[in-house]
């Protein structure tokens, strides 16, 4: 073979070998660069930023997991999901440095509790999050919470494994106050707000103009505006003309709207005297009560406290008081925290109806006891048939009571001594103007 040809072949072969070596070396360099970038951005930066506090006040909002399923079957679960959920927090703070050593996504447990790590080395904290079809609540440090957890106004129960239990609820009752607003009402609102409690205020329109800021505050803290007529006519609604009935409620609604931007959602007739005529003229659900404190009669703080705390507090009860009397409000300032401490949930009448799956109608409501629902006594209830002879009774701790009323819930033995039919207006209370 010609030496010149041989040298040319050798030269080309050497060029090929050099090219292969350079490509191989370039591949190694690129791989090293990618690994370094991954380590810096994925591990070192989150840890250093967290230690320095740069990201502590700017958590990234949670994104839904690809395999997340949504449970729309439970009302309270849907409510929980509407609230601000948990956030993804970097494994950053000093208390979480130990977590950075474990890069496995999923559930983990340490001496402080159980926590969840995502694939991007973040953990859930400070809210509610659904994982693998179950709902969990995480505290600010990223550990699951068990037992009762407050989520805004709602109180949710989480099992020992941290999963949400939609079947468990506190005993739900409604405090209602008539005839205000007045000079003591703001003290009552302070107490309700401090205890994460709501109430319904059935107000006389004639009083609203003097206390417009109080009405606005009711709305601001989640209480419900109720209509108790304009000036509580002595002849009752049933003793005045259709036009006069309409005016009593429309004038009050106008005053409420001027004060707060909202009209009343529910009504209570003076003396509780109302029937189908009044329901249709006012175009509102009307509310009676299952527990009457008779605070207007006794004007005594301790009597009012005893009337509530020793009364029938069955799940679904509606309690009648008056915020225009100082002894009534002073009693309520003690009653509200005591009830909350015992585990009762204080709701508005509309919140109570919704919790019991009742769609409010233009009708009269005395209570939302399970026994009353089972007997078909509650207008707008279209739920499952419930046991009307619950034998567990009220345990006194305010938690997870299904019915347990002291009577049969039929409305035949209410505490004010009136007959069973409140809707006909012929036998309401004792005729006192205080209702």
C-alpha positions as CSV (number, residue, x, y, z in Angstrom):
1,X,0.0,0.0,0.0
2,X,1.2,3.5,-0.8
3,X,2.8,5.0,2.4
4,X,1.0,8.3,1.6
5,X,-2.4,6.6,1.6
6,X,-1.6,4.8,4.9
7,X,-0.5,8.0,6.6
8,X,-3.8,9.7,5.4
9,X,-5.9,6.9,6.9
10,X,-4.0,7.0,10.2
11,X,-4.5,10.8,10.3
12,X,-8.3,10.4,9.8
13,X,-8.4,7.7,12.4
14,X,-6.7,9.9,15.0
15,X,-9.2,12.7,14.2
16,X,-12.1,10.4,14.8
17,X,-10.6,9.2,18.1
18,X,-10.1,12.8,19.2
19,X,-13.6,13.8,18.3
20,X,-15.0,10.8,20.3
21,X,-12.9,11.7,23.3
22,X,-14.1,15.4,23.1
23,X,-17.8,14.3,22.8
24,X,-17.4,12.0,25.8
25,X,-15.7,14.6,27.8
26,X,-18.4,17.2,26.9
27,X,-21.1,14.7,28.0
28,X,-19.4,14.3,31.4
29,X,-19.1,18.1,31.8
30,X,-22.8,18.6,31.0
31,X,-23.8,15.9,33.4
32,X,-21.8,17.5,36.2
33,X,-23.3,20.9,35.5
34,X,-26.8,19.6,35.6
35,X,-26.1,17.8,38.9
36,X,-24.6,20.9,40.4
37,X,-27.6,23.1,39.3
38,X,-30.0,20.5,40.7
39,X,-28.3,20.4,44.1
40,X,-28.0,24.2,44.4
41,X,-31.6,25.0,43.3
42,X,-33.4,22.0,44.8
43,X,-31.6,21.7,48.1
44,X,-29.1,24.3,49.1
45,X,-31.1,27.4,48.2
46,X,-34.3,26.4,50.0
47,X,-32.4,25.6,53.1
48,X,-30.2,28.7,53.1
49,X,-33.1,31.0,52.3
50,X,-35.2,29.4,55.0
51,X,-32.5,29.8,57.6
52,X,-32.0,33.4,56.6
53,X,-35.7,34.0,56.8
54,X,-36.1,35.3,53.2
55,X,-39.0,33.0,52.3
56,X,-40.6,32.7,55.8
57,X,-43.3,35.3,55.0
58,X,-43.9,34.3,51.4
59,X,-45.1,30.7,51.3
60,X,-46.2,29.4,47.9
61,X,-49.9,28.5,47.6
62,X,-50.6,24.8,47.3
63,X,-51.2,23.3,43.8
64,X,-53.5,20.3,43.4
65,X,-51.7,17.0,43.2
66,X,-52.2,15.1,39.9
67,X,-53.9,12.2,41.6
68,X,-56.1,14.3,43.9
69,X,-59.7,13.4,44.0
70,X,-62.4,15.8,45.2
71,X,-65.1,14.7,47.7
72,X,-68.2,16.7,47.0
73,X,-70.5,14.4,48.9
74,X,-70.1,16.2,52.3
75,X,-71.2,19.7,52.9
76,X,-68.6,20.5,55.6
77,X,-65.8,19.0,53.4
78,X,-66.8,21.4,50.6
79,X,-66.8,24.2,53.1
80,X,-63.4,23.3,54.3
81,X,-62.1,23.2,50.7
82,X,-63.4,26.7,50.0
83,X,-61.4,28.0,52.9
84,X,-57.7,28.9,52.4
85,X,-55.9,25.6,52.4
86,X,-52.5,24.4,53.5
87,X,-49.4,25.9,51.8
88,X,-46.3,24.3,50.6
89,X,-43.4,25.3,52.8
90,X,-39.7,24.7,51.9
91,X,-37.7,22.4,54.2
92,X,-36.1,25.5,55.5
93,X,-36.3,26.6,59.1
94,X,-34.0,25.3,61.8
95,X,-36.7,23.1,63.2
96,X,-37.0,21.4,59.9
97,X,-33.4,20.9,59.0
98,X,-33.6,17.3,60.1
99,X,-36.3,16.7,57.5
100,X,-34.0,17.7,54.7
101,X,-32.0,14.5,55.2
102,X,-35.0,12.4,54.1
103,X,-35.9,13.1,50.5
104,X,-38.6,10.4,50.1
105,X,-42.0,11.9,49.2
106,X,-44.9,10.8,51.3
107,X,-45.8,10.5,55.0
108,X,-43.1,10.8,57.6
109,X,-43.1,10.8,61.4
110,X,-40.7,12.2,64.0
111,X,-40.7,13.0,67.7
112,X,-43.1,15.9,67.1
113,X,-45.7,14.2,65.0
114,X,-46.7,13.1,61.5
115,X,-46.0,15.3,58.4
116,X,-46.2,15.0,54.6
117,X,-43.3,15.7,52.2
118,X,-44.0,16.5,48.6
119,X,-41.9,15.5,45.6
120,X,-40.3,18.9,45.4
121,X,-39.1,18.6,49.0
122,X,-41.8,20.9,50.4
123,X,-44.2,20.1,53.2
124,X,-47.8,21.2,53.9
125,X,-48.4,23.6,56.7
126,X,-50.9,26.0,58.2
127,X,-54.2,24.7,56.8
128,X,-56.3,22.0,55.3
129,X,-55.2,19.8,52.4
130,X,-56.6,16.7,50.6
131,X,-54.1,13.9,50.1
132,X,-55.0,10.6,48.4
133,X,-58.7,11.2,48.8
134,X,-58.6,12.1,52.5
135,X,-58.6,15.6,54.1
136,X,-56.0,16.6,56.7
137,X,-55.3,19.6,58.8
138,X,-51.7,20.7,59.2
139,X,-50.5,23.1,61.9
140,X,-48.0,25.9,61.3
141,X,-45.1,23.6,61.8
142,X,-46.4,21.1,59.2
143,X,-47.7,18.4,61.6
144,X,-51.2,16.9,61.3
145,X,-53.8,17.9,63.8
146,X,-56.3,15.6,65.5
147,X,-59.5,16.2,67.4
148,X,-61.4,19.4,67.0
149,X,-59.9,22.0,64.7
150,X,-61.3,25.5,64.0
151,X,-61.3,26.4,60.3
152,X,-62.7,30.0,60.3
153,X,-66.2,29.7,61.9
154,X,-66.4,25.9,61.3
155,X,-65.3,23.3,63.8
156,X,-64.0,20.2,62.1
157,X,-63.1,16.8,63.7
158,X,-60.0,14.9,62.7
159,X,-59.5,11.3,63.6
160,X,-56.4,9.9,65.4
161,X,-54.8,9.2,62.0
162,X,-55.4,12.8,61.1
163,X,-58.2,12.2,58.5
164,X,-61.3,14.5,58.6
165,X,-64.5,12.9,60.0
166,X,-67.5,14.6,58.4
167,X,-69.9,12.5,60.6
168,X,-68.9,14.1,63.8
169,X,-70.1,17.5,64.9
170,X,-70.6,19.6,68.0
171,X,-74.0,20.1,69.4
172,X,-75.4,23.0,67.3
173,X,-77.8,25.6,68.8
174,X,-79.0,29.0,67.9
175,X,-79.0,32.0,70.3
176,X,-81.6,34.6,69.2
177,X,-82.1,38.1,70.6
178,X,-85.2,40.3,70.2
179,X,-86.2,43.9,70.3
180,X,-82.8,45.6,69.8
181,X,-80.5,46.9,68.8
182,X,-79.8,48.9,72.0
183,X,-77.2,50.2,74.3
184,X,-76.0,46.8,75.5
185,X,-75.9,45.1,72.1
186,X,-72.2,46.0,71.3
187,X,-71.1,44.2,74.5
188,X,-72.9,41.1,73.3
189,X,-71.2,41.4,69.9
190,X,-67.8,41.6,71.6
191,X,-68.5,38.4,73.5
192,X,-69.7,36.6,70.3
193,X,-66.7,37.6,68.3
194,X,-64.2,36.6,71.1
195,X,-65.8,33.2,71.3
196,X,-66.1,32.5,67.5
197,X,-69.9,32.4,67.9
198,X,-72.8,33.7,65.8
199,X,-76.3,34.8,66.8
200,X,-79.5,36.0,65.1
201,X,-80.8,39.4,66.1
202,X,-84.5,40.0,65.5
203,X,-84.6,43.8,65.5
204,X,-87.3,46.4,65.6
205,X,-86.9,48.8,62.7
206,X,-87.7,51.8,64.9
207,X,-84.4,51.2,66.9
208,X,-82.1,50.6,64.0
209,X,-81.5,54.3,63.1
210,X,-79.9,55.0,66.5
211,X,-77.5,52.0,66.2
212,X,-76.5,51.7,62.6
213,X,-72.9,51.0,63.4
214,X,-74.0,48.1,65.6
215,X,-76.0,46.6,62.8
216,X,-73.1,46.9,60.5
217,X,-70.9,45.1,63.0
218,X,-73.4,42.3,63.3
219,X,-72.9,41.7,59.6
220,X,-69.1,42.0,59.9
221,X,-68.8,39.3,62.5
222,X,-71.1,36.8,60.8
223,X,-74.3,37.3,62.8
224,X,-77.7,37.3,61.1
225,X,-80.2,40.2,60.6
226,X,-83.7,39.3,61.6
227,X,-86.9,41.4,61.2
228,X,-89.1,41.8,64.3
229,X,-91.4,44.4,62.7
230,X,-91.1,48.2,62.8
231,X,-92.5,49.0,66.2
232,X,-93.9,45.7,67.7
233,X,-97.7,46.5,67.3
234,X,-99.7,45.7,70.3
235,X,-102.6,44.4,68.2
236,X,-100.2,41.8,66.7
237,X,-99.7,41.3,63.0
238,X,-102.9,39.3,62.9
239,X,-104.8,42.3,64.2
240,X,-103.7,44.8,61.5
241,X,-104.4,45.0,57.7
242,X,-102.3,43.4,55.0
243,X,-100.9,46.7,54.0
244,X,-99.9,47.5,57.6
245,X,-98.1,44.1,57.9
246,X,-96.2,44.7,54.7
247,X,-95.2,48.2,55.9
248,X,-94.0,46.8,59.2
249,X,-91.5,44.6,57.5
250,X,-90.6,46.7,54.6
251,X,-89.8,49.8,56.7
252,X,-87.5,47.6,59.0
253,X,-85.7,46.1,56.0
254,X,-85.2,49.6,54.6
255,X,-83.6,50.7,57.8
256,X,-81.4,47.6,58.0
257,X,-80.3,48.1,54.4
258,X,-79.4,51.7,55.1
259,X,-77.4,50.7,58.1
260,X,-75.5,47.7,56.7
261,X,-76.3,47.3,53.0
262,X,-78.3,44.1,53.8
263,X,-82.0,43.4,54.4
264,X,-83.2,40.8,56.9
265,X,-83.1,37.2,55.9
266,X,-85.5,35.9,58.6
267,X,-88.4,37.2,60.7
268,X,-90.0,36.8,64.1
269,X,-93.5,38.1,64.7
270,X,-94.3,40.2,67.7
271,X,-95.4,37.9,70.5
272,X,-94.7,35.0,68.1
273,X,-98.2,35.5,66.6
274,X,-98.2,34.7,62.9
275,X,-99.7,32.3,60.4
276,X,-99.7,31.6,56.7
277,X,-101.1,35.1,55.9
278,X,-98.2,36.8,57.7
279,X,-95.6,34.4,56.2
280,X,-96.7,35.3,52.7
281,X,-97.1,39.0,53.3
282,X,-93.6,39.3,54.8
283,X,-92.1,36.8,52.3
284,X,-89.7,35.4,54.9
285,X,-89.2,32.3,57.1
286,X,-90.5,33.0,60.6
287,X,-88.9,31.7,63.8
288,X,-90.3,30.7,67.1
289,X,-88.1,29.1,69.8
290,X,-87.7,25.8,71.7
291,X,-86.2,27.4,74.9
292,X,-87.7,30.6,76.4
293,X,-85.5,32.1,79.1
294,X,-88.3,34.5,80.1
295,X,-85.5,37.0,80.7
296,X,-87.9,39.9,80.2
297,X,-90.1,38.6,83.1
298,X,-87.4,38.0,85.8
299,X,-84.8,40.6,84.9
300,X,-82.3,38.6,86.8
301,X,-78.8,37.6,85.6
302,X,-78.6,34.2,87.5
303,X,-82.1,33.2,86.5
304,X,-81.2,33.8,82.8
305,X,-78.0,31.8,83.2
306,X,-79.8,28.9,84.8
307,X,-82.6,29.0,82.3
308,X,-80.1,28.3,79.5
309,X,-77.5,26.1,81.2
310,X,-80.1,23.9,82.8
311,X,-82.5,24.0,79.9
312,X,-83.0,21.6,77.0
313,X,-79.9,22.1,74.8
314,X,-80.7,19.4,72.3
315,X,-78.9,19.6,69.0
316,X,-81.0,22.0,66.8
317,X,-82.4,24.1,69.7
318,X,-83.4,27.8,69.3
319,X,-83.0,30.0,72.4
320,X,-85.0,33.2,73.0
321,X,-83.4,36.2,74.8
322,X,-83.6,40.0,74.5
323,X,-80.6,42.3,74.0
324,X,-82.4,45.5,75.2
325,X,-82.2,44.4,78.8
326,X,-79.0,44.7,80.8
327,X,-79.5,41.6,82.9
328,X,-80.1,39.6,79.7
329,X,-76.9,40.8,78.1
330,X,-74.9,40.4,81.4
331,X,-76.2,36.8,81.5
332,X,-75.3,36.2,77.9
333,X,-71.7,37.3,78.5
334,X,-71.4,34.4,80.9
335,X,-73.6,31.9,78.9
336,X,-71.7,32.2,75.6
337,X,-68.2,31.2,76.9
338,X,-69.7,28.5,79.1
339,X,-71.5,26.9,76.2
340,X,-68.4,27.1,74.0
341,X,-66.3,25.6,76.7
342,X,-68.7,22.7,77.0
343,X,-68.4,22.1,73.3
344,X,-71.6,23.6,71.9
345,X,-71.5,25.4,68.5
346,X,-73.5,28.7,68.5
347,X,-74.9,29.4,65.0
348,X,-77.5,31.7,63.4
349,X,-80.8,30.2,62.7
350,X,-80.1,30.0,59.0
351,X,-76.7,28.3,59.6
352,X,-78.5,25.8,61.9
353,X,-81.1,25.1,59.2
354,X,-78.3,24.5,56.6
355,X,-76.5,22.2,59.0
356,X,-79.7,20.2,59.3
357,X,-80.2,20.1,55.5
358,X,-83.3,22.2,55.8
359,X,-84.2,24.6,52.9
360,X,-86.0,27.5,54.6
361,X,-89.6,28.2,53.4
362,X,-92.1,30.9,54.2
363,X,-93.2,29.0,57.2
364,X,-92.7,28.8,61.0
365,X,-89.8,27.1,62.7
366,X,-89.6,26.2,66.3
367,X,-86.6,23.9,66.4
368,X,-84.4,21.7,64.2
369,X,-84.3,18.6,66.5
370,X,-83.8,15.3,64.7
371,X,-87.0,14.1,66.3
372,X,-88.9,17.0,64.7
373,X,-87.2,16.3,61.3
374,X,-88.2,12.6,61.6
375,X,-91.8,13.5,62.3
376,X,-92.0,15.8,59.3
377,X,-92.6,18.8,61.5
378,X,-89.9,21.0,59.8
379,X,-90.8,22.6,56.5
380,X,-88.2,22.3,53.8
381,X,-86.5,19.2,55.2
382,X,-86.1,16.5,52.5
383,X,-83.3,14.4,54.1
384,X,-83.2,10.8,55.4
385,X,-85.6,9.6,58.0
386,X,-84.0,10.0,61.4
387,X,-84.6,8.1,64.6
388,X,-87.0,10.1,66.7
389,X,-86.5,8.2,69.9
390,X,-82.8,8.8,70.5
391,X,-81.9,7.3,73.8
392,X,-78.4,8.8,74.3
393,X,-79.6,12.1,75.7
394,X,-77.6,15.2,76.0
395,X,-74.2,14.4,77.5
396,X,-73.6,17.9,78.6
397,X,-70.3,18.1,76.8
398,X,-71.9,19.6,73.7
399,X,-70.3,17.1,71.3
400,X,-71.8,14.7,68.8
401,X,-75.3,14.6,70.1
402,X,-77.8,13.4,67.5
403,X,-81.1,14.3,69.3
404,X,-81.7,13.4,72.9
405,X,-84.5,15.9,73.5
406,X,-86.1,16.0,76.9
407,X,-89.5,15.7,75.3
408,X,-90.6,14.2,72.0
409,X,-89.8,17.3,70.0
410,X,-93.3,17.7,68.9
411,X,-93.7,21.2,70.2
412,X,-96.4,20.2,72.7
413,X,-94.5,21.2,75.8
414,X,-92.4,24.3,75.3
415,X,-90.9,26.2,78.2
416,X,-93.1,29.3,78.0
417,X,-96.2,27.2,78.6
418,X,-97.9,27.9,75.4
419,X,-100.0,25.4,73.5
420,X,-98.6,23.4,70.6
421,X,-99.8,25.6,67.7
422,X,-97.8,28.8,67.5
423,X,-98.8,29.6,64.0
424,X,-102.4,30.6,64.6
425,X,-101.6,33.5,66.9
426,X,-104.5,32.5,69.3
427,X,-102.4,31.2,72.1
428,X,-99.0,32.9,72.1
429,X,-96.9,33.3,75.3
430,X,-98.8,35.4,77.9
431,X,-99.4,38.5,75.8
432,X,-96.3,40.3,77.0
433,X,-94.9,42.9,74.6
434,X,-91.4,41.6,75.1
435,X,-91.7,38.9,72.5
